Amino acid sequence: MKKIAIAMLFAGSTLLMADGAASYAKCAGCHGQNGEKAALGKSVIITGQDAAKTVEQLQGYKAGTLNVHGMGGVMKGQVASLDDAGMKEVADYIAAMK
């Protein structure tokens, strides 16, 4: 029974990471495949960034209340389709990057 529970947990976390990876795909053009780029030469490197910080930033961009380095408009468009669960998935994916 323990093996089944562990397998289900692993499968669930793998699916979440897959969703985070799929959502992150549109970020990779500016931030890099592993978050290693300063987006458009302006952002910080996001590889391994704390998930809570990422969620907070994404929520700010979506609400139009965050405009770091004048990128608020671009980022608002990028996160417009993400709901809270999607933001968490992307944030967890970024936090796991190395």
mmCIF file of the C-alpha atoms, coordinates in Angstrom:
data_MODEL
# 
_entry.id   MODEL 
# 
loop_
_atom_site.group_PDB 
_atom_site.id 
_atom_site.type_symbol 
_atom_site.label_atom_id 
_atom_site.label_alt_id 
_atom_site.label_comp_id 
_atom_site.label_asym_id 
_atom_site.label_entity_id 
_atom_site.label_seq_id 
_atom_site.pdbx_PDB_ins_code 
_atom_site.Cartn_x 
_atom_site.Cartn_y 
_atom_site.Cartn_z 
_atom_site.occupancy 
_atom_site.B_iso_or_equiv 
_atom_site.pdbx_formal_charge 
_atom_site.auth_seq_id 
_atom_site.auth_comp_id 
_atom_site.auth_asym_id 
_atom_site.auth_atom_id 
_atom_site.pdbx_PDB_model_num 
ATOM 1  C CA . MET A 1 1  ? 0.000  0.000  0.000   1.00 0.00 ? 1  MET A CA 1 
ATOM 2  C CA . LYS A 1 2  ? 2.867  2.384  0.816   1.00 0.00 ? 2  LYS A CA 1 
ATOM 3  C CA . LYS A 1 3  ? 4.395  1.735  -2.606  1.00 0.00 ? 3  LYS A CA 1 
ATOM 4  C CA . ILE A 1 4  ? 1.136  2.671  -4.319  1.00 0.00 ? 4  ILE A CA 1 
ATOM 5  C CA . ALA A 1 5  ? 0.843  5.886  -2.301  1.00 0.00 ? 5  ALA A CA 1 
ATOM 6  C CA . ILE A 1 6  ? 4.445  6.830  -3.068  1.00 0.00 ? 6  ILE A CA 1 
ATOM 7  C CA . ALA A 1 7  ? 3.959  6.070  -6.756  1.00 0.00 ? 7  ALA A CA 1 
ATOM 8  C CA . MET A 1 8  ? 0.827  8.229  -6.847  1.00 0.00 ? 8  MET A CA 1 
ATOM 9  C CA . LEU A 1 9  ? 2.637  11.106 -5.126  1.00 0.00 ? 9  LEU A CA 1 
ATOM 10 C CA . PHE A 1 10 ? 5.524  10.864 -7.557  1.00 0.00 ? 10 PHE A CA 1 
ATOM 11 C CA . ALA A 1 11 ? 3.196  10.724 -10.548 1.00 0.00 ? 11 ALA A CA 1 
ATOM 12 C CA . GLY A 1 12 ? 1.280  13.750 -9.288  1.00 0.00 ? 12 GLY A CA 1 
ATOM 13 C CA . SER A 1 13 ? 4.413  15.818 -8.742  1.00 0.00 ? 13 SER A CA 1 
ATOM 14 C CA . THR A 1 14 ? 5.713  14.788 -12.163 1.00 0.00 ? 14 THR A CA 1 
ATOM 15 C CA . LEU A 1 15 ? 2.469  15.933 -13.787 1.00 0.00 ? 15 LEU A CA 1 
ATOM 16 C CA . LEU A 1 16 ? 2.653  19.281 -11.984 1.00 0.00 ? 16 LEU A CA 1 
ATOM 17 C CA . MET A 1 17 ? 6.223  19.757 -13.150 1.00 0.00 ? 17 MET A CA 1 
ATOM 18 C CA . ALA A 1 18 ? 5.125  18.884 -16.691 1.00 0.00 ? 18 ALA A CA 1 
ATOM 19 C CA . ASP A 1 19 ? 2.380  21.520 -16.488 1.00 0.00 ? 19 ASP A CA 1 
ATOM 20 C CA . GLY A 1 20 ? 4.875  24.025 -15.093 1.00 0.00 ? 20 GLY A CA 1 
ATOM 21 C CA . ALA A 1 21 ? 7.300  23.200 -17.896 1.00 0.00 ? 21 ALA A CA 1 
ATOM 22 C CA . ALA A 1 22 ? 4.572  23.603 -20.503 1.00 0.00 ? 22 ALA A CA 1 
ATOM 23 C CA . SER A 1 23 ? 3.534  26.957 -19.052 1.00 0.00 ? 23 SER A CA 1 
ATOM 24 C CA . TYR A 1 24 ? 7.165  28.070 -18.764 1.00 0.00 ? 24 TYR A CA 1 
ATOM 25 C CA . ALA A 1 25 ? 7.766  27.372 -22.465 1.00 0.00 ? 25 ALA A CA 1 
ATOM 26 C CA . LYS A 1 26 ? 6.513  30.835 -23.439 1.00 0.00 ? 26 LYS A CA 1 
ATOM 27 C CA . CYS A 1 27 ? 8.867  32.393 -20.857 1.00 0.00 ? 27 CYS A CA 1 
ATOM 28 C CA . ALA A 1 28 ? 11.944 30.671 -22.263 1.00 0.00 ? 28 ALA A CA 1 
ATOM 29 C CA . GLY A 1 29 ? 12.244 32.999 -25.247 1.00 0.00 ? 29 GLY A CA 1 
ATOM 30 C CA . CYS A 1 30 ? 13.291 35.856 -22.972 1.00 0.00 ? 30 CYS A CA 1 
ATOM 31 C CA . HIS A 1 31 ? 14.394 34.137 -19.750 1.00 0.00 ? 31 HIS A CA 1 
ATOM 32 C CA . GLY A 1 32 ? 16.172 31.142 -21.359 1.00 0.00 ? 32 GLY A CA 1 
ATOM 33 C CA . GLN A 1 33 ? 15.424 27.425 -21.168 1.00 0.00 ? 33 GLN A CA 1 
ATOM 34 C CA . ASN A 1 34 ? 16.682 27.275 -17.585 1.00 0.00 ? 34 ASN A CA 1 
ATOM 35 C CA . GLY A 1 35 ? 15.958 30.840 -16.499 1.00 0.00 ? 35 GLY A CA 1 
ATOM 36 C CA . GLU A 1 36 ? 19.621 31.671 -17.086 1.00 0.00 ? 36 GLU A CA 1 
ATOM 37 C CA . LYS A 1 37 ? 19.133 34.870 -19.104 1.00 0.00 ? 37 LYS A CA 1 
ATOM 38 C CA . ALA A 1 38 ? 18.459 38.415 -18.029 1.00 0.00 ? 38 ALA A CA 1 
ATOM 39 C CA . ALA A 1 39 ? 15.243 38.860 -20.029 1.00 0.00 ? 39 ALA A CA 1 
ATOM 40 C CA . LEU A 1 40 ? 15.775 41.507 -22.683 1.00 0.00 ? 40 LEU A CA 1 
ATOM 41 C CA . GLY A 1 41 ? 18.933 42.444 -20.760 1.00 0.00 ? 41 GLY A CA 1 
ATOM 42 C CA . LYS A 1 42 ? 16.821 43.903 -17.960 1.00 0.00 ? 42 LYS A CA 1 
ATOM 43 C CA . SER A 1 43 ? 15.640 41.232 -15.514 1.00 0.00 ? 43 SER A CA 1 
ATOM 44 C CA . VAL A 1 44 ? 17.479 39.289 -12.868 1.00 0.00 ? 44 VAL A CA 1 
ATOM 45 C CA . ILE A 1 45 ? 18.370 35.656 -13.523 1.00 0.00 ? 45 ILE A CA 1 
ATOM 46 C CA . ILE A 1 46 ? 15.368 33.640 -12.301 1.00 0.00 ? 46 ILE A CA 1 
ATOM 47 C CA . THR A 1 47 ? 16.975 30.182 -12.083 1.00 0.00 ? 47 THR A CA 1 
ATOM 48 C CA . GLY A 1 48 ? 16.046 28.707 -8.695  1.00 0.00 ? 48 GLY A CA 1 
ATOM 49 C CA . GLN A 1 49 ? 14.145 31.814 -7.568  1.00 0.00 ? 49 GLN A CA 1 
ATOM 50 C CA . ASP A 1 50 ? 11.939 31.289 -4.511  1.00 0.00 ? 50 ASP A CA 1 
ATOM 51 C CA . ALA A 1 51 ? 8.486  30.094 -5.624  1.00 0.00 ? 51 ALA A CA 1 
ATOM 52 C CA . ALA A 1 52 ? 6.605  32.444 -3.286  1.00 0.00 ? 52 ALA A CA 1 
ATOM 53 C CA . LYS A 1 53 ? 8.512  35.434 -4.678  1.00 0.00 ? 53 LYS A CA 1 
ATOM 54 C CA . THR A 1 54 ? 7.758  34.346 -8.239  1.00 0.00 ? 54 THR A CA 1 
ATOM 55 C CA . VAL A 1 55 ? 4.041  33.944 -7.513  1.00 0.00 ? 55 VAL A CA 1 
ATOM 56 C CA . GLU A 1 56 ? 3.963  37.390 -5.896  1.00 0.00 ? 56 GLU A CA 1 
ATOM 57 C CA . GLN A 1 57 ? 5.650  38.929 -8.921  1.00 0.00 ? 57 GLN A CA 1 
ATOM 58 C CA . LEU A 1 58 ? 3.419  37.147 -11.424 1.00 0.00 ? 58 LEU A CA 1 
ATOM 59 C CA . GLN A 1 59 ? 0.314  38.277 -9.526  1.00 0.00 ? 59 GLN A CA 1 
ATOM 60 C CA . GLY A 1 60 ? 1.633  41.849 -9.543  1.00 0.00 ? 60 GLY A CA 1 
ATOM 61 C CA . TYR A 1 61 ? 2.265  41.761 -13.271 1.00 0.00 ? 61 TYR A CA 1 
ATOM 62 C CA . LYS A 1 62 ? -1.189 40.277 -13.940 1.00 0.00 ? 62 LYS A CA 1 
ATOM 63 C CA . ALA A 1 63 ? -2.866 42.942 -11.793 1.00 0.00 ? 63 ALA A CA 1 
ATOM 64 C CA . GLY A 1 64 ? -0.854 45.672 -13.508 1.00 0.00 ? 64 GLY A CA 1 
ATOM 65 C CA . THR A 1 65 ? 0.667  46.828 -10.219 1.00 0.00 ? 65 THR A CA 1 
ATOM 66 C CA . LEU A 1 66 ? 4.245  45.697 -10.945 1.00 0.00 ? 66 LEU A CA 1 
ATOM 67 C CA . ASN A 1 67 ? 6.443  47.356 -13.556 1.00 0.00 ? 67 ASN A CA 1 
ATOM 68 C CA . VAL A 1 68 ? 10.042 46.297 -12.892 1.00 0.00 ? 68 VAL A CA 1 
ATOM 69 C CA . HIS A 1 69 ? 12.437 47.885 -15.421 1.00 0.00 ? 69 HIS A CA 1 
ATOM 70 C CA . GLY A 1 70 ? 9.451  49.066 -17.465 1.00 0.00 ? 70 GLY A CA 1 
ATOM 71 C CA . MET A 1 71 ? 8.465  45.500 -18.331 1.00 0.00 ? 71 MET A CA 1 
ATOM 72 C CA . GLY A 1 72 ? 5.015  45.582 -16.703 1.00 0.00 ? 72 GLY A CA 1 
ATOM 73 C CA . GLY A 1 73 ? 3.102  45.750 -19.975 1.00 0.00 ? 73 GLY A CA 1 
ATOM 74 C CA . VAL A 1 74 ? 5.014  42.903 -21.595 1.00 0.00 ? 74 VAL A CA 1 
ATOM 75 C CA . MET A 1 75 ? 4.742  40.712 -18.515 1.00 0.00 ? 75 MET A CA 1 
ATOM 76 C CA . LYS A 1 76 ? 1.054  41.505 -18.024 1.00 0.00 ? 76 LYS A CA 1 
ATOM 77 C CA . GLY A 1 77 ? 0.388  40.092 -21.464 1.00 0.00 ? 77 GLY A CA 1 
ATOM 78 C CA . GLN A 1 78 ? 2.534  37.052 -20.769 1.00 0.00 ? 78 GLN A CA 1 
ATOM 79 C CA . VAL A 1 79 ? 0.742  36.131 -17.520 1.00 0.00 ? 79 VAL A CA 1 
ATOM 80 C CA . ALA A 1 80 ? -2.783 37.115 -18.554 1.00 0.00 ? 80 ALA A CA 1 
ATOM 81 C CA . SER A 1 81 ? -3.819 33.517 -19.229 1.00 0.00 ? 81 SER A CA 1 
ATOM 82 C CA . LEU A 1 82 ? -2.392 32.098 -15.981 1.00 0.00 ? 82 LEU A CA 1 
ATOM 83 C CA . ASP A 1 83 ? -4.684 31.482 -13.046 1.00 0.00 ? 83 ASP A CA 1 
ATOM 84 C CA . ASP A 1 84 ? -3.365 31.097 -9.484  1.00 0.00 ? 84 ASP A CA 1 
ATOM 85 C CA . ALA A 1 85 ? -2.742 27.365 -9.952  1.00 0.00 ? 85 ALA A CA 1 
ATOM 86 C CA . GLY A 1 86 ? -0.847 28.009 -13.184 1.00 0.00 ? 86 GLY A CA 1 
ATOM 87 C CA . MET A 1 87 ? 1.283  30.666 -11.504 1.00 0.00 ? 87 MET A CA 1 
ATOM 88 C CA . LYS A 1 88 ? 2.128  28.228 -8.707  1.00 0.00 ? 88 LYS A CA 1 
ATOM 89 C CA . GLU A 1 89 ? 3.075  25.528 -11.225 1.00 0.00 ? 89 GLU A CA 1 
ATOM 90 C CA . VAL A 1 90 ? 5.387  27.892 -13.124 1.00 0.00 ? 90 VAL A CA 1 
ATOM 91 C CA . ALA A 1 91 ? 6.849  29.219 -9.866  1.00 0.00 ? 91 ALA A CA 1 
ATOM 92 C CA . ASP A 1 92 ? 7.565  25.706 -8.597  1.00 0.00 ? 92 ASP A CA 1 
ATOM 93 C CA . TYR A 1 93 ? 9.145  24.813 -11.937 1.00 0.00 ? 93 TYR A CA 1 
ATOM 94 C CA . ILE A 1 94 ? 11.415 27.896 -11.794 1.00 0.00 ? 94 ILE A CA 1 
ATOM 95 C CA . ALA A 1 95 ? 12.340 27.191 -8.159  1.00 0.00 ? 95 ALA A CA 1 
ATOM 96 C CA . ALA A 1 96 ? 13.438 23.666 -9.146  1.00 0.00 ? 96 ALA A CA 1 
ATOM 97 C CA . MET A 1 97 ? 15.711 24.914 -11.940 1.00 0.00 ? 97 MET A CA 1 
ATOM 98 C CA . LYS A 1 98 ? 19.426 24.508 -11.476 1.00 0.00 ? 98 LYS A CA 1 
# 
